[in-house]
Amino acid sequence: MIPVRGIDGVRVAVLGLGRSGLSAARALLAGGAEVVVWDDNPESRAQAETEGLTVTDLTRAGAFDGIATLVTSPGIPHLYPAPHPTIAAAQAAGVPVDNDIGLFFRSFATPDWDRLDTAPRVIAVTGSNGKSTTSALIHHILTQAGHPAQLAGNIGRGVLDLDPPGEGGVVVLELSSYQTELARALTPDIAVFTNFSPDHLDRHAGLGGYFAAKRRLFSEGGPDRAVIGVDEAEGRYLAGQLSEGPADDRVIRISVSGKLTGAGWAVFARKGFLSEYRKGRQVASIDLRAIPGLPGAHNHQNACAAYAACRSLGLAPRVIEAGLHEFKGLPHRSQLVAERGGVRFVNDSKATNVDSAFKALLAFERIRWICGGLEKDGGLGALGPALPHVAKAYVIGREAAQFAMGLAGVETEICTTMARAVERAMAEAAPGEVVLLAPAAASFDQYDNFEKRGEDFMAEVRARL
């Protein structure tokens, strides 16, 4: 655990008692704070009481009298589409609102670091897609190379549940826009921006608010080095804002859409080969095509980001290459479930938006595509260039018929349930084809989360093998 610093004897309230809220409450207590907690769910409140936490109704009048700070969980809206009533009450009372990420950054460094030869460092990864894979890949490469590393944030452990790092320790954080938007402290040593596409627009009141939430990771603390995906206008803008000129190697630009050979530091992938350029000259190259855990251009982008972050720490290209080859991928992200009769079954349930599904479709030549769910803003039009890869779409979800109407030019079958979709796709798939779950939609119309959806897909596939 990382005890929260600077709050000894201070009264702090915690709203939301999921993983991040409970870990924040424990870390605040360890730091000497007087902690009160609240959750709208009675079961969550009862669980907190079993841990000895003090449950206080933060919805009552005057609940924030004497409270110095409110710490809230990332899933609770604090501004758009409307502030949660408890957060609105705290704001009205002039009580600052923070989250566990902000507490982590204000508490991570300690006086004990004075005796270390190499101080611990933090790599923070954000972006629209690929955050989890990039974060896990960086962590994997570091551990494979013998470096002490921990993985946390939106993946792995809660940030305040981490062990205090020692000599040369590295903490890799995956950070969503919900987390970066509110944190009052954001000071990573290395910050990574994978890519940018529309998502969570209701939470951020539009595309500009969503980008502003991501940008805070770079603007608030000023990382020593920034790894920026420049395949979209937002990334190019961010890279330009952070650099002093074309040769400023504090910014490493990454791309999978073009060759980057300018005066600065760049890592890009073309036709399955990763290249590193510095000062206009190639210094390293890696063949990514034979790495089974990183299929497709979207995973090559993840590889570029992870490579650049690890190079920033001084790892040699061949050490990084060895780690890439040993990476097995993450569940629900281009996960190879099985293969039978020349047909592969791939679970990409994490493809919850159009951009991530688009990249998943481009990774394979001929696809039996299981898609559908709770459609997000913006429609499905952006999928158009990838649809020639689709032999047929098998649409699930409560609004499957409406979803299918957005897939112009693609043969579709309304299946509604996962069981029916898997049954039909398996019956019609031919050798060389891929049965791919890449929903291009949220899961909440039928499942609690994308993990449950992916697990259902895998169970249905394996039951029929």
BELNOR-V561316 format. One line per field, one symbol per residue. burial: b if it has 24 or more other ideal C-beta (glycine too) atoms within 12 Angstrom, else e. Layout:
BEGIN
burial: ???
END
This chain:
BEGIN
burial: bbbbbebeebbbbbbbbbbbbbbbbbbbbebebbbbbbbbeeebbeebeeeebebbebeeeebbeebbbbbbbbbbbbebeeebebbebbeeeebbbbbbbbbbbbbbbeeeeeeeeeebbbbbbbbbbbbbbbbbbbbbbbbbbebbbbbbbbbbbbbbbbebbeeebbbbbbbbbbbbbbbbbbbbbbbbbbbbbbbbeebbeebebbbbbbbbbbebbebbbbbbbbbbebbbebbeebbeeeeebbbbbbbbbeebebebbbbbbbeebbbbbbeeeeebebebeebebbbbbbbbbbbbbbbbbbbbbebebebbbebbbebebbbbbbbbbbeeeebbbbbbbbbbbbbbbbbbbbbbebbbbbbbbbbbebebeebeebbebbbbbbbbbeebeebbebbeebebbbbbbbebbbbbbbeebeeebbbbbbbbbbbeebbeebeebbbbbbebbeebe
END
